[in-house]
Each structure stands twice: as structure tokens, then as C-alpha cells.
Amino acid sequence: MDKQTTPEAGDVLEQAADWHKEGEGVAIATVTKTWGSSPRPPGSQLVINAKGEFRGSVSGGCIEGAVVSEAAGVIETGESRILHFGVTNEMAWEVGLACGGEVEIYLEKLS
């Protein structure tokens, strides 16, 4: 997995557009809802290409790996997904979301 950076939102979308123009499959993950303590607010975005390279952030690093993994399926099938991570979710502990909050992410393929 490529190292991520945390650029401004416009830079994230510009990167997605650049990858798309180059013929790469691209997915966009957007935080749609948060409850309790959450590292990133609604509207935060992460863009991922088919090579697994990504830019942006949906959690400050604690769930990006899981989102990048899910993005591969979205890029392949074109089917959007809603991902939910929280402290009551067993997977949240596995991916490191121990901040006490919950995050909902909409993951879609750029077309």
C-alpha cells in the first residue's frame, strides 16, 4: 500500500480526476455520518486507484487500510457500498478505530 498524504479536499479530487484521465479505475470514499468522537468530519474524502495508491483521509489513518481493501471490489464491480466502523463493531478494533466514535463511509466508483 502506498503512503498516504492528507492534502486539501480539492487536491484529493484533482488526484482522482488525474488517475481517471490516465485510465485508472478510481474509487472515492466519503465520510457521510459520524457519531461521538471521530477523527474526521463528514465530507472528508479518500480517493483510491486500482493499484491501491490513495490520497486523503477518512479517519486520520485508523481505518484507511480497510477502506482501501473494500475499494478494490468497488472498482472491479462498479457497485457502491456503505461502510460502517465503530467501537461496537468487532472490525473497528481490528482496524484501530478505538476513539469511541462511529463513522459511516460511502464508497463509490468514479465513472
C-alpha positions in Angstrom: 0.0 0.0 0.0 1.2 3.4 -0.9 1.9 6.1 1.8 -1.0 8.4 2.1 -0.9 12.2 2.3 -3.5 14.5 3.7 -4.0 17.2 1.1 -6.9 19.7 0.9 -10.2 18.3 -0.5 -9.7 19.9 -3.9 -6.3 18.2 -4.3 -7.9 14.8 -3.4 -10.5 15.2 -6.2 -7.9 16.5 -8.6 -5.8 13.4 -8.0 -8.9 11.2 -8.6 -9.5 13.1 -11.9 -5.9 12.7 -12.9 -5.9 8.9 -12.3 -9.2 8.6 -14.2 -7.8 10.5 -17.2 -4.8 8.1 -17.1 -7.2 5.2 -17.5 -7.0 4.0 -13.9 -10.0 2.7 -12.0 -10.8 5.0 -9.2 -13.0 4.9 -6.1 -14.0 7.8 -3.8 -14.7 7.2 -0.1 -16.6 10.0 1.6 -17.5 10.3 5.3 -21.3 10.7 5.4 -22.0 10.4 9.1 -20.2 10.4 12.4 -21.3 9.7 15.9 -19.4 10.5 19.1 -15.7 11.1 18.8 -14.5 10.9 15.2 -11.1 11.8 13.8 -12.5 13.3 10.5 -15.7 15.2 9.9 -18.5 14.4 7.4 -17.4 15.3 3.9 -13.8 14.1 4.4 -12.6 12.1 1.4 -10.1 9.4 0.4 -9.5 8.5 -3.2 -8.1 5.1 -4.2 -6.9 3.8 -7.6 -6.8 0.2 -8.8 -3.1 -0.1 -7.9 -4.0 0.6 -4.2 -2.5 4.1 -4.2 -4.5 6.6 -2.2 -4.7 10.2 -1.2 -6.8 11.9 1.5 -8.2 10.7 4.8 -11.5 9.4 6.2 -10.2 8.7 9.7 -6.7 10.0 10.3 -5.2 6.6 9.5 -7.1 4.1 11.7 -9.4 2.6 9.0 -7.9 3.7 5.7 -6.4 0.2 5.1 -9.9 -1.4 5.4 -11.4 1.2 3.1 -8.6 0.7 0.5 -9.3 -3.0 0.6 -13.0 -2.5 0.1 -12.3 0.0 -2.8 -10.7 -2.8 -4.9 -14.1 -4.5 -5.0 -16.0 -1.3 -5.8 -13.6 -0.5 -8.7 -13.9 -4.0 -10.0 -17.7 -4.3 -9.8 -18.8 -0.7 -10.0 -21.2 -1.3 -7.1 -21.2 1.3 -4.4 -21.0 0.3 -0.8 -21.8 1.9 2.6 -19.1 1.0 5.2 -19.7 1.4 8.9 -17.0 1.4 11.6 -17.5 1.9 15.3 -16.3 0.7 18.7 -19.2 -1.8 18.8 -18.1 -3.3 15.6 -15.5 -6.1 16.0 -13.8 -5.0 12.8 -13.3 -1.5 14.3 -10.9 -2.8 16.9 -9.1 -4.8 14.2 -8.5 -1.7 12.1 -7.8 0.5 15.1 -10.9 2.7 15.5 -10.7 3.0 19.3 -11.6 6.7 19.5 -15.0 5.8 20.9 -17.0 7.0 17.9 -18.6 5.7 14.8 -18.0 6.5 11.1 -20.1 5.8 8.1 -18.4 5.9 4.7 -20.0 5.9 1.2 -17.6 4.2 -1.3 -18.3 4.7 -5.0 -16.5 4.1 -8.3 -15.6 7.2 -10.3 -17.2 6.9 -13.7 
